[in-house]
Amino acid sequence: MQKNWTTFEPFAAGVRGETYLAAGRQEAAADLIDRSWVMAELASDHCYMALAAGAEARPFLAHGDLAAAERWIDRGLEPKPWYLWYTARLLDVAAEVTIATGSPRASQFVDRLAALASRSGMRDFVVRAQSHRAALGDEAAAQAVPWPAQEIDNPGLAAFLAQRHGVAL
């Protein structure tokens, strides 16, 4: 019975790694995120691969290595994750990375994120998609961002919007 719990290790390692990233513990984060990717790839679990690839892309994005971040996004999207939340998380990171690189793919990722999030009720990601649209120059999206965000109790979303738009919720 206990051996079956290892199936969830890529998820736990990936989320812990992202938590360490947020806390500034880069080395511990890198070890966990790398483990998450390896375990997900060994299991051929497309959902965990999406989670791990997004986590792998984040440090590269933060350090300005946007080409490496884009490679991780592409690796995560390649196996077509089927679970919506993992896909939304990866599309969100993909939007951040491609916006930072000025890639023409940015609007495609934002549109995919917005469509997926709105039809599946993931309100946090709907707001993040609006924020990405605003970052791409959509003034109407920029004005609309604070309204749906006010109804969402998510400190991470609030911090993201405060940093990107100066919006305090």
Stockholm file with secondary structure:
# STOCKHOLM 1.0

chainA/1-169         MQKNWTTFEPFAAGVRGETYLAAGRQEAAADLIDRSWVMAELASDHCYMALAAGAEARPFLAHGDLAAAERWIDRGLEPKPWYLWYTARLLDVAAEVTIATGSPRASQFVDRLAALASRSGMRDFVVRAQSHRAALGDEAAAQAVPWPAQEIDNPGLAAFLAQRHGVAL
#=GR chainA/1-169 SS CGGGGGGGHHHHHHHHHHHHHHTTCHHHHHHHHHHHHHHHHHHTCHHHHHHHHHHHHHHHHHTTCHHHHHHHHHHHHTTCCCSHHHHHHHHHHHHHHHHHHTCTTHHHHHHHHHHHHHHHTCHHHHHHHHHHHHHTTCHHHHHHTHHHHTTCCCHHHHHHHHHHHCCCC
#=GC SS_cons         CGGGGGGGHHHHHHHHHHHHHHTTCHHHHHHHHHHHHHHHHHHTCHHHHHHHHHHHHHHHHHTTCHHHHHHHHHHHHTTCCCSHHHHHHHHHHHHHHHHHHTCTTHHHHHHHHHHHHHHHTCHHHHHHHHHHHHHTTCHHHHHHTHHHHTTCCCHHHHHHHHHHHCCCC
//
